[in-house]
């Protein structure tokens, strides 16, 4: 148990660092000048009566019955109160009623399950309220009604299933609202509507939010919700909606979006144009682990003129079903500096595909079916390239070594897949890449595409060899049929020349025996 002396001239910085004796009793002098107090238990709170000017109070391991409103009534100047690691299933009614100057109230991790409607009454100056990591399953309708200056509210990791419409109406200045980790089943748009635009709205890891209709927020976090449809009325600068099941995304104000994270959803190539059309400020786009089998290109209608992404610098299309690349796709923006095409089904990488890109610094094309790469021509187009990854393709050993040597000598960092020696130690520590091609996605209209990711594409030489073998097989069949038909007749001597004169096969021997018997 310790107490720190603070002087107003120190502006919140410890001046002498004196500590309160753990055996403090009421007969000891009052510490009227002390501003900050930290207690590791709530067994003896009489010290609070001797610290009327206390500004910051940190109490740990408080249990029900140990903390009462009377204990806090002696602290009229208290501005910061943190209760941590306690066991307070139910907050007593009016517990904080006599703390009119309280600005920050942290109640996270106290096993709170019930909060009376009047718990926060009178806290007109409160701007931060933390109720995270508790067992709250329901909130009274008017619980936040008087918190007019509330800016930051954390309700994360509770057991809240529903939020009433108008639950936050009494807090018109609310800007940060954290609801992650709650088993929410439905969120009404009016519930989260605020006179001011929310800076951050976190609805991630809620699990059961299959459909969402939301208002605007500067940053919107929606990861891990099994969400299939999302509609946003208003503007969003950064949308994080990874690890869902999205097939539909609608945004009324697309020009506001700067960063869009849609990793591991169910988006297809046809969904992309209508989704990103009009996102002129888009800088970061992550579409990895979706079902995209081709790059979208402008259509012939009049709306295609708006399908431009002039500011796109980061694009991740890894772990999709891409086979071909189109140089006229708006996704290959002239502003691209980083492009990830790894673990697709791409078998051709022509230099003209990147002809419009002038600032490319990082390219990942590992895990594809690429056999040939005009690397010298490519580097002439992309002289700013700093990082390249192309392992797990179908290059020959000689070709791969030539490519890596060329780029290494040019000053480009070539990323190699991690390899381990027989002893289990890493041979190369330059880059550790544990990523693997995503497993086949079931229930999709292309269920077997990903299973073909390791099948090599045939070159023209392979095709010619196959045609030659097939032709030879057909000729052999014709000859066998001819010989059977020719029984009882002399076989033309030219047939023996077809097989050669140095070594006779079993078929030749059989023909000779037939001829001798006839003679």
WOQUI-V249795 format. One record per residue. N is the residue number from 1. RES is the residue in one small letter. PHI is phi as a letter, one per 30 degrees, with the letter a starting at -180 (999 if undefined). PSI is psi as a letter, one per 20 degrees, with the letter a starting at -180 (NA if undefined). D_LAST is the distance of its C-alpha to the last C-alpha in Angstrom with 2 decimals. Layout:
n->[N:N]
res->[RES:RES]
phi->[PHI:PHI]
psi->[PSI:PSI]
d_last->[D_LAST:D_LAST]
This chain:
n->[1:2:3:4:5:6:7:8:9:10:11:12:13:14:15:16:17:18:19:20:21:22:23:24:25:26:27:28:29:30:31:32:33:34:35:36:37:38:39:40:41:42:43:44:45:46:47:48:49:50:51:52:53:54:55:56:57:58:59:60:61:62:63:64:65:66:67:68:69:70:71:72:73:74:75:76:77:78:79:80:81:82:83:84:85:86:87:88:89:90:91:92:93:94:95:96:97:98:99:100:101:102:103:104:105:106:107:108:109:110:111:112:113:114:115:116:117:118:119:120:121:122:123:124:125:126:127:128:129:130:131:132:133:134:135:136:137:138:139:140:141:142:143:144:145:146:147:148:149:150:151:152:153:154:155:156:157:158:159:160:161:162:163:164:165:166:167:168:169:170:171:172:173:174:175:176:177:178:179:180:181:182:183:184:185:186:187:188:189:190:191:192:193:194:195:196:197:198:199:200:201:202:203:204:205:206:207:208:209:210:211:212:213:214:215:216:217:218:219:220:221:222:223:224:225:226:227:228:229:230:231:232:233:234:235:236:237:238:239:240:241:242:243:244:245:246:247:248:249:250:251:252:253:254:255:256:257:258:259:260:261:262:263:264:265:266:267:268:269:270:271:272:273:274:275:276:277:278:279:280:281:282:283:284:285:286:287:288:289:290:291:292:293:294:295:296:297:298:299:300:301:302:303:304:305:306:307:308:309:310:311:312:313:314:315:316:317:318:319:320:321:322:323:324:325:326:327:328:329:330:331:332:333:334:335:336:337:338:339:340:341:342:343:344:345:346:347:348:349:350:351:352:353:354:355:356:357:358:359:360:361:362:363:364:365:366:367:368:369:370:371:372:373:374:375:376:377:378:379:380:381:382:383:384:385:386:387:388:389:390:391:392:393:394:395:396:397:398:399:400:401:402:403:404:405:406:407:408:409:410:411:412:413:414:415:416:417:418:419:420:421:422:423:424:425:426:427:428:429:430:431:432:433:434:435:436:437:438:439:440:441:442:443:444:445:446:447:448:449:450:451:452:453:454:455:456:457:458:459:460:461:462:463:464:465:466:467:468:469:470:471:472:473:474:475:476:477:478:479:480:481:482:483:484:485:486:487:488:489:490:491:492:493:494:495:496:497:498:499:500:501:502:503:504:505:506:507:508:509:510:511:512:513:514:515:516:517:518:519]
res->[x:x:x:x:x:x:x:x:x:x:x:x:x:x:x:x:x:x:x:x:x:x:x:x:x:x:x:x:x:x:x:x:x:x:x:x:x:x:x:x:x:x:x:x:x:x:x:x:x:x:x:x:x:x:x:x:x:x:x:x:x:x:x:x:x:x:x:x:x:x:x:x:x:x:x:x:x:x:x:x:x:x:x:x:x:x:x:x:x:x:x:x:x:x:x:x:x:x:x:x:x:x:x:x:x:x:x:x:x:x:x:x:x:x:x:x:x:x:x:x:x:x:x:x:x:x:x:x:x:x:x:x:x:x:x:x:x:x:x:x:x:x:x:x:x:x:x:x:x:x:x:x:x:x:x:x:x:x:x:x:x:x:x:x:x:x:x:x:x:x:x:x:x:x:x:x:x:x:x:x:x:x:x:x:x:x:x:x:x:x:x:x:x:x:x:x:x:x:x:x:x:x:x:x:x:x:x:x:x:x:x:x:x:x:x:x:x:x:x:x:x:x:x:x:x:x:x:x:x:x:x:x:x:x:x:x:x:x:x:x:x:x:x:x:x:x:x:x:x:x:x:x:x:x:x:x:x:x:x:x:x:x:x:x:x:x:x:x:x:x:x:x:x:x:x:x:x:x:x:x:x:x:x:x:x:x:x:x:x:x:x:x:x:x:x:x:x:x:x:x:x:x:x:x:x:x:x:x:x:x:x:x:x:x:x:x:x:x:x:x:x:x:x:x:x:x:x:x:x:x:x:x:x:x:x:x:x:x:x:x:x:x:x:x:x:x:x:x:x:x:x:x:x:x:x:x:x:x:x:x:x:x:x:x:x:x:x:x:x:x:x:x:x:x:x:x:x:x:x:x:x:x:x:x:x:x:x:x:x:x:x:x:x:x:x:x:x:x:x:x:x:x:x:x:x:x:x:x:x:x:x:x:x:x:x:x:x:x:x:x:x:x:x:x:x:x:x:x:x:x:x:x:x:x:x:x:x:x:x:x:x:x:x:x:x:x:x:x:x:x:x:x:x:x:x:x:x:x:x:x:x:x:x:x:x:x:x:x:x:x:x:x:x:x:x:x:x:x:x:x:x:x:x:x:x:x:x:x:x:x:x:x:x:x:x:x:x:x:x:x:x:x:x:x:x:x:x:x:x:x:x:x:x:x:x:x:x:x:x]
phi->[999:b:b:c:d:b:c:e:d:d:h:i:c:e:c:c:i:d:c:d:d:d:c:d:b:d:d:d:d:d:c:d:c:d:c:b:b:b:b:d:a:c:d:b:c:d:d:d:d:c:b:d:c:d:c:b:b:b:c:c:i:d:c:e:j:c:b:b:d:d:d:c:d:d:b:d:c:d:c:b:b:b:c:b:i:c:b:b:e:b:d:d:d:i:e:c:d:c:b:d:c:d:c:b:b:c:b:d:i:b:h:d:c:b:b:d:d:c:e:c:d:j:d:d:c:d:c:b:b:c:b:d:h:b:c:d:c:b:c:d:e:c:d:c:d:c:d:d:c:d:c:b:b:c:c:d:h:c:b:d:c:b:b:d:d:i:d:c:d:d:b:d:c:e:b:b:b:c:b:d:i:c:d:d:c:a:b:d:e:d:d:c:d:b:e:c:d:d:d:b:b:c:b:d:h:c:i:c:d:d:b:b:b:b:c:d:a:d:b:b:c:b:d:h:b:h:d:c:b:b:b:b:c:k:c:b:d:b:c:c:b:d:h:b:b:d:b:b:b:b:b:d:c:d:d:d:d:c:b:b:c:b:d:h:b:b:d:c:e:d:d:d:e:d:d:c:d:j:d:d:c:d:c:b:b:c:c:d:h:c:c:d:c:a:d:d:b:d:d:d:d:d:d:d:d:c:d:b:b:d:c:d:c:b:b:c:c:d:h:c:b:d:c:c:c:c:d:c:d:d:d:d:d:d:c:e:c:b:b:c:c:d:h:b:c:d:c:b:b:d:d:d:d:c:d:d:d:c:b:d:c:b:b:c:b:d:i:c:c:d:c:b:b:d:d:d:d:d:d:d:d:b:d:c:e:c:b:b:b:b:d:h:c:c:d:d:e:d:d:d:d:d:d:d:d:d:d:d:d:d:j:c:d:c:d:c:d:d:b:c:d:d:d:j:d:d:d:b:c:d:a:c:b:c:d:b:e:d:d:e:c:d:i:c:d:b:d:c:d:d:d:c:d:c:d:d:d:d:d:d:d:d:d:d:d:d:d:d:d:d:d:d:d:d:d:d:d:d:d:e:d:d:d:d:d:d:d:j:b:d:d:d:d:d:d:d:d:d:c:j:c:d:b:c:d:d:d:d:e:d:d:d:d:d:d:d:d:d:d]
psi->[p:q:q:p:p:q:p:h:i:i:l:j:p:p:g:i:k:q:q:p:p:i:k:p:r:h:i:q:q:q:m:i:j:p:h:p:p:p:p:i:r:k:h:n:j:h:h:h:i:j:m:h:j:p:h:p:p:o:p:q:l:q:r:p:i:h:p:r:h:h:h:i:i:j:m:i:j:p:h:p:p:o:o:q:k:a:n:m:h:p:p:q:p:k:h:j:h:k:m:h:j:p:h:p:o:o:k:q:l:j:k:p:h:p:o:q:h:j:g:j:p:i:m:i:i:p:i:p:o:o:k:q:l:a:k:p:h:q:p:q:g:k:h:j:h:j:m:h:j:p:h:p:p:o:k:q:l:b:k:p:h:q:p:q:p:j:h:j:h:j:m:i:j:p:h:o:o:o:j:q:j:q:l:p:h:q:p:p:h:h:h:j:p:q:h:q:p:p:g:p:o:o:k:q:k:h:h:j:n:h:p:p:o:r:a:q:q:g:p:o:o:k:q:l:j:k:p:h:p:p:p:o:o:a:q:p:h:o:p:o:l:r:l:a:k:p:i:p:p:p:p:h:n:h:i:h:p:h:p:o:o:k:p:m:b:k:q:r:h:i:i:g:g:h:g:i:p:i:m:h:j:p:h:p:o:o:k:q:l:a:k:o:i:q:p:q:q:q:a:i:r:h:i:h:i:i:m:q:m:h:j:p:h:p:p:o:k:q:l:b:k:p:g:q:p:p:h:j:p:i:h:m:q:i:i:p:i:p:p:o:k:q:l:b:k:p:i:p:n:q:h:i:h:k:h:i:p:i:k:p:h:p:p:o:k:q:k:a:k:p:h:q:o:m:h:g:h:g:h:h:h:m:i:j:p:h:p:p:p:k:r:k:a:k:q:r:g:g:g:g:h:g:g:h:g:g:h:g:h:i:j:p:o:o:p:q:p:p:q:q:r:h:i:i:q:p:h:p:j:h:p:o:o:j:q:q:p:q:r:p:o:q:j:q:i:m:h:j:g:h:i:j:h:j:p:q:q:p:r:h:g:g:g:g:g:g:g:g:g:h:g:g:g:g:g:g:g:g:g:g:h:g:h:h:h:j:p:i:q:p:q:p:h:h:h:h:h:h:i:r:i:h:p:q:r:h:h:g:h:h:g:g:h:g:g:h:h:h:NA]
d_last->[121.11:122.13:124.14:123.97:127.03:126.43:128.92:128.93:129.00:125.67:123.92:121.89:121.29:122.52:125.76:126.86:124.20:126.69:125.41:127.09:127.78:125.61:128.80:130.49:133.33:135.74:138.58:136.81:137.58:135.90:133.15:134.24:132.56:129.05:126.31:123.15:122.56:119.48:119.69:116.95:118.38:120.89:123.01:126.06:126.50:130.23:129.51:128.77:132.44:133.40:130.98:132.23:130.76:127.26:124.62:121.34:120.71:117.55:117.50:114.69:113.96:116.50:116.36:117.92:121.65:122.04:122.25:124.80:126.23:129.48:127.69:126.60:129.83:131.43:128.92:129.94:128.44:125.01:122.27:119.15:118.33:115.17:114.58:111.44:109.66:112.08:111.93:113.70:112.09:114.85:116.99:120.62:122.20:123.99:122.78:122.84:125.62:128.13:125.93:126.67:125.46:122.06:119.31:116.31:115.51:112.50:111.77:108.10:106.77:109.62:107.86:109.89:108.93:111.94:114.10:117.26:117.77:120.87:119.35:119.35:122.46:124.77:122.18:122.80:121.81:118.54:115.60:112.97:112.16:109.45:108.43:104.88:103.22:105.33:104.77:106.26:104.72:107.19:109.73:113.05:113.38:116.23:115.24:115.02:117.58:120.20:117.92:118.61:117.75:114.56:111.82:109.38:108.35:105.79:104.66:101.29:99.69:101.78:100.94:101.96:99.95:101.96:104.31:107.03:107.53:110.39:110.29:110.63:112.93:115.92:114.33:114.01:113.41:110.40:107.74:105.58:104.33:102.00:100.47:97.28:96.10:97.75:95.89:96.88:95.32:96.91:99.02:101.08:101.32:105.10:105.30:104.28:106.07:108.67:111.13:109.72:106.09:104.72:103.69:101.35:100.05:97.87:96.05:93.14:91.75:93.24:89.96:90.56:91.46:88.55:90.46:93.24:95.66:97.80:100.42:100.41:100.56:100.12:97.69:95.86:93.98:91.71:89.00:87.40:88.55:85.40:86.78:84.72:87.13:89.86:92.42:95.11:98.08:99.60:98.65:96.81:96.29:94.01:91.84:90.10:87.93:85.04:83.26:83.79:81.60:82.83:81.10:84.22:86.85:89.70:92.41:95.16:96.15:93.00:94.71:96.49:93.43:92.73:90.57:88.04:86.22:83.63:81.38:79.20:79.74:77.46:77.80:74.91:74.37:75.93:79.11:79.88:81.04:83.72:84.84:85.43:86.33:89.85:89.92:91.02:92.68:89.78:89.30:87.22:84.37:82.35:79.52:77.37:75.53:75.40:72.54:72.55:69.09:70.16:73.14:75.46:75.99:78.72:78.06:78.87:82.11:85.58:86.10:83.42:85.93:87.66:84.55:85.54:86.04:87.72:89.24:86.30:85.89:84.15:81.02:78.99:75.79:74.05:72.04:71.21:67.98:68.07:64.81:66.09:69.31:71.20:73.49:75.73:76.56:80.31:79.57:78.51:82.10:83.13:85.60:83.06:83.63:81.55:78.24:76.23:72.73:71.34:68.94:67.62:64.12:64.63:61.54:62.92:66.18:66.76:69.93:71.16:71.71:74.78:75.97:79.19:80.14:82.29:83.96:81.12:81.94:79.75:76.16:74.17:70.49:69.12:66.82:64.82:61.26:62.06:59.39:60.88:64.54:66.06:68.85:70.39:70.80:72.16:74.74:75.91:76.77:78.35:80.30:82.69:80.01:81.27:78.90:75.16:72.91:69.12:67.53:65.06:62.99:59.36:60.10:58.03:60.02:60.31:61.44:63.99:65.42:65.75:67.57:69.97:70.70:71.48:73.93:75.50:76.29:77.73:80.16:78.50:78.51:74.92:75.01:72.47:71.49:73.20:71.08:72.05:71.37:70.30:73.99:74.62:76.77:76.31:74.55:76.11:79.40:79.63:78.63:78.08:76.05:75.42:74.26:70.91:69.13:70.77:68.97:67.30:69.99:69.52:70.77:69.98:67.95:65.65:65.27:62.07:62.79:64.40:61.61:59.35:61.67:59.46:56.17:55.32:54.84:51.52:51.71:49.66:47.43:46.70:45.74:43.33:41.59:41.34:39.91:37.26:36.23:36.16:34.00:31.48:31.39:30.82:27.91:26.23:26.75:25.29:22.14:21.66:22.21:19.84:16.92:17.80:17.95:14.60:12.74:10.45:10.28:9.10:12.01:14.32:14.71:18.41:18.18:17.52:20.58:22.58:22.45:23.19:21.80:24.29:23.51:20.58:21.54:20.31:18.77:16.69:15.50:14.57:12.60:10.64:9.98:8.91:6.40:5.10:5.45:3.83:0.00]
